């Protein structure tokens, strides 16, 4: 969650500067990163979920932070070979306008997304009781919406498709996944 005394003022100022100065907008995009720090209890099989942290950082300042399920907790899905926990490492996160199941998802690698714990692309805001991750990075719906709002304020746009029915890639930024804190 945003620290409203600090970062909402900073985000508001940054959004103003981004909209009024294209050079600054490029600087922001070049120096903003998503960072996921996995928690040692983030495996879902222990009944504990959302034990990792996702941060939006600009240079060295954290602008937004939320809990996230970062490991594949859907055992049946993983056993069937349909998913796995993404290894720690460096990735590229790309904003999408939609997928068949989610609005405003963020693509990491083929088949792996950052998306909320609700099928928003199917006109549903009903949150799941457990993340049921096959390897996707899953925050709760309200946290996901705030993440998307933060990225939008920083100038990262989703793709655009005039029909609103097909996937369209938008802006990208670095994503770093760190193993257990």
N, C-alpha and C positions, 0 to 999 in steps of 0.2 A: 504494500500500500504506500501511497505517496505520503511523505512527511509534509503536510499542508503548510506548516509554518515556513518551511524551507523551499521545497522543490516546486510547489504549485506556483509560487512567485517566480521562481527561476524558469519554470516551463512557460509561464505566460510571457515573460520577457523574451525568452528564446523564440517562442512562436511569433511574437511581434517582429523581432529582428530577422527571422527566417523569411517572413512575408515581405519585408521591406528591403532586404539585401540578398540578392542571389548568391553572392560570394560567401556570405555567412551561412546560407542554407547548405551550400556544398561542404563547407567546413564542418558543420554539424553532422552531416551524413557520413563524412569520412572519419569522424571521431566518435561515433556512437556504436556500441556493441551490446548484444544480448549475452548475458553470462548465466549459466545454470550451474549452481553448486549443489551437487547431490548430498543429501543427508545420509548418515550411516544407517538409519532406520527406514530408508525409502526402498522397500521391496514389495509392499502391498500384501505379501503372503503372511505378514505378522499382524494384519488387521490395522496397520497404521498407514495412512495415505497422506499425500501432499506434504512429505517430509523434506523436500528439497526447496531451494530458493531460485527464482528467476529474477534477474536484475537487468534493468536498462541502464547502461552507464554511458556518460558522456565524458570523455577523457578519463579522469579518475573519480568523478562524482556519480554516485548512484542517484538516478532521477526517479526510479520506480522499482518496487520490489514486491513480489508476491510468492506465496507457496505454490508448488507445482509437483505433480506426480511425474517423476523423470525415469522410472524404471518400468519394465513390462511386468505388470501385476496380473495379467490375464493368463493364468497357467495353461489352460486348455488351448488357447490361441497360440502360445509359444510352443507347446508340445506338438501341435499340428504343423509347425514350421511356418506359420503365418506372421511371425513377428519375433522380435528380440529387443533387449535393452540396447540402445545405441551406445557404442563405445565412447568413452571420454575422448575429446578432441576438438578440432576446429572444423566448423561447418559454415555454410552460407544459408541464412534465413531469408526467404523471399515471401513478401506479402502477396496473397492471392485475393481475388474478389470473392471467390466461393469455391467449394468443392461440392460433390453431390450431397454431402452430409453437413457441411459447416459453412457459414458465412465468415468471411474475413480470416480464414485460416492462414497459417504461415508455414510454407513448405521448407523442409530441412533437406532431406534426400528422398528419393523415390519411395513412396509409401509411408513416409514419416512426416508428421506435422506437429505444429503447436496448435491446439484447438481446445475449446472449452469442453466441459463435462455435460454437454447437451447438444442434441442434433439441431443446431440453429438453421441449417440449410433446409431442414424439413419442417420449417415453421414451428419449431418446438423450443421452449425455454425450460422444459422439465429436466432438472439436473439429475444425473445418475447418482445412486447411493455410493457406488465405488467407481474409481476412474476406468476400470476395465481396459487398461492400456496394453496394447500389443507392442509398445515401444514408442508411441507418440508421447509428446510432452504435454501434459494436461493440467491446466489450472482450473479452478472453479469459474463458473460463468461470469460472475461480477468482476473477478480479477482479470479474466481474459478481456472483457470489454474495456476495463481501465487500461490494460496493456495496449490495446488497439488505439484507444484515445491518446495515450502518451506517444505512441509511434506517429500517429497522425499529426499531433502538435509539433513533433520534431521534423515534419516534412516527408515522412515515409508513407507513400501512397500505395493502396492496393491496385491491382490491375483493373482495367475497364473493358467490359464487353457490352456493346450497345443493347444486346438482347437480354443480358443479365442471366443467361442460361449456361454459358460455358466458362471454363476456367480462364483466367487471364492473369499473367504474372505482372507484378508491380515492382516496387523498389526492393532492393536487397541490402542486408547488413550482416556483418560477421556475427557468428554464434559460437561461443566457447562453452563446452560442457566439461566440467571438472568433476572427477570422481570424489567420493565421500570426504566430507569435511573432517 
